[in-house]
Amino acid sequence: MSRNLLKNPSGEEQLEFWELTENGGCQWKVEDMPGDCGYNLCNDEVTKYFVTSFELCLKGQVIDLLAEGYCCEQLDAQPPVTVEDWYSGRQDCGCTYQILVTLLDENHEVIQEFKREGLSLNPDCDDCSWKQISHTFSEYGPGLRFISFEHGGQDAKYWDGWYGVRVTGSSVTLEV
């Protein structure tokens, strides 16, 4: 049952399945790869990405693991949970990226979290090509029932339009 539990991880269905928790500036948008002043991802199957604007844009999904077919016994055995995300900037404007993934119990109380904030991409000292961030949760204790995934960011120059961080190819998998 090792499959991506996130729905629409690369924008093929526009913003379907995502809750827009922050939608600032010109709001979230989906663009075709590689986009203006951008790069192609190393995975040719990914042809779209989500892009942020000049004010904070965050989007997320909460995964109900029981509804996804896992049983309490499987989850209480603490299977490794792996999170991956791809992010990039533009060659003409810096941006920031952030991600927060939280393991939750049946009452949506936090068991464990992975958080990165304020990761900057600056075209003056970085090529702003696609970068992967990943984390594997393990030995987090019994009780896992939900996983909350949220990511996003914004541009660094407050330019009108979609000059902020780009995200795509997101995944959350359990190894049971």
C-alpha positions in Angstrom: 0.0 0.0 0.0 2.9 2.4 -0.6 1.1 5.0 -2.7 1.0 8.7 -2.8 -1.8 9.7 -0.4 -1.9 13.3 -1.7 -4.5 14.0 -4.3 -3.5 16.2 -7.3 0.1 16.6 -6.3 1.2 18.5 -9.4 -1.7 20.6 -10.4 -3.0 18.4 -13.3 -6.5 19.1 -11.8 -5.8 22.8 -11.1 -6.4 23.4 -7.4 -8.9 20.5 -6.9 -8.5 18.7 -3.5 -6.4 21.5 -2.0 -7.5 23.7 0.9 -6.2 27.2 0.3 -5.2 28.3 3.8 -3.5 31.5 2.6 -4.2 32.9 -0.8 -2.6 36.3 -0.9 -1.5 38.6 -3.6 -2.7 37.4 -7.0 -3.5 34.1 -5.4 -2.4 30.5 -6.2 -2.1 29.6 -9.9 -1.2 26.5 -11.9 1.3 26.9 -14.8 2.8 24.6 -17.4 6.4 23.4 -17.0 8.9 25.1 -17.3 7.2 28.4 -17.1 8.7 31.9 -17.5 12.3 32.0 -16.3 12.1 28.5 -15.0 13.4 25.0 -15.3 12.0 21.6 -16.2 11.7 19.0 -13.4 13.9 15.9 -13.7 10.7 13.9 -13.9 9.2 14.2 -17.4 5.8 13.0 -16.2 5.3 16.2 -14.2 4.1 18.8 -16.6 2.5 21.4 -14.3 3.3 23.2 -11.0 1.6 25.4 -8.5 2.9 29.0 -8.2 2.6 31.6 -5.4 2.3 35.4 -5.6 3.6 38.4 -3.7 1.8 37.7 -0.5 1.8 34.5 1.5 0.2 31.5 -0.3 -0.3 28.3 1.6 -2.3 25.2 0.6 -2.8 21.9 2.3 -4.6 18.6 2.6 -5.5 16.5 5.6 -5.3 12.7 4.9 -7.6 10.5 6.8 -5.6 7.2 7.0 -8.6 5.0 8.0 -10.6 6.3 5.1 -7.5 5.5 2.9 -7.8 1.8 3.9 -5.3 1.5 6.7 -6.4 -0.2 9.9 -5.5 0.9 13.4 -3.2 -2.1 13.9 -1.1 -1.1 10.9 -0.9 2.5 12.0 -0.1 1.7 15.6 2.9 -0.4 14.4 4.4 3.0 13.5 5.1 2.5 9.7 7.6 4.9 8.3 5.9 8.0 6.8 7.8 9.7 4.0 7.1 13.2 2.8 8.6 14.6 -0.4 8.2 17.9 -2.1 9.8 19.8 -5.0 10.2 23.6 -5.0 11.9 26.1 -7.2 12.1 29.8 -8.0 12.5 32.0 -11.0 15.7 33.3 -12.5 14.5 36.9 -12.1 12.9 37.1 -8.7 13.8 35.6 -5.3 11.2 33.7 -3.2 10.7 31.9 0.1 9.4 28.4 0.6 7.9 26.6 3.6 6.5 23.2 4.5 4.7 21.8 7.6 3.7 18.2 7.8 2.0 17.0 11.0 1.2 13.5 12.2 -2.1 13.6 14.1 -4.1 11.3 16.4 -7.8 10.6 16.2 -8.5 13.9 18.0 -6.3 15.8 15.6 -3.7 16.3 18.3 -0.1 16.6 17.2 2.0 13.5 17.5 5.0 14.7 15.6 5.8 17.4 13.0 8.3 18.3 10.3 8.7 22.0 9.6 10.9 24.2 7.4 10.2 27.9 7.2 11.8 30.7 5.3 13.9 28.6 2.9 15.1 31.3 0.4 15.9 31.0 -3.2 17.9 34.0 -4.5 18.7 34.1 -8.2 21.8 36.2 -7.4 23.5 33.3 -5.7 21.3 30.3 -6.5 20.2 28.9 -9.9 16.7 28.5 -8.5 16.4 25.1 -10.2 14.0 22.5 -8.7 15.1 21.2 -5.3 13.6 18.3 -3.4 12.9 18.3 0.3 12.1 15.0 2.0 11.7 13.7 5.5 10.8 10.3 7.0 8.9 10.0 10.3 9.7 6.9 12.4 9.3 5.8 16.0 6.6 8.4 16.6 4.4 6.2 18.9 1.0 4.6 18.4 -2.2 6.6 17.5 -1.5 7.9 14.0 -4.8 8.5 12.2 -4.4 11.6 10.1 -1.5 13.4 8.3 -1.7 17.2 7.6 0.4 18.5 4.7 0.8 22.2 4.0 3.3 24.1 1.9 3.8 27.3 0.0 5.5 30.7 0.2 5.8 33.9 -1.7 8.1 36.1 -3.8 10.7 38.2 -2.2 10.2 41.4 -4.2 6.4 41.9 -3.9 6.0 42.0 -7.7 2.4 41.9 -9.0 1.7 38.5 -10.6 3.1 35.0 -10.0 6.8 35.4 -9.2 6.8 33.4 -6.0 7.9 29.9 -5.1 6.8 27.0 -7.4 5.8 23.6 -5.9 5.0 20.3 -7.6 5.4 16.5 -7.3 4.4 16.5 -3.6 4.0 13.1 -1.9 3.1 11.4 1.4 3.6 7.6 1.6 3.4 5.0 4.3 5.5 1.9 4.2 3.3 -0.9 5.6 
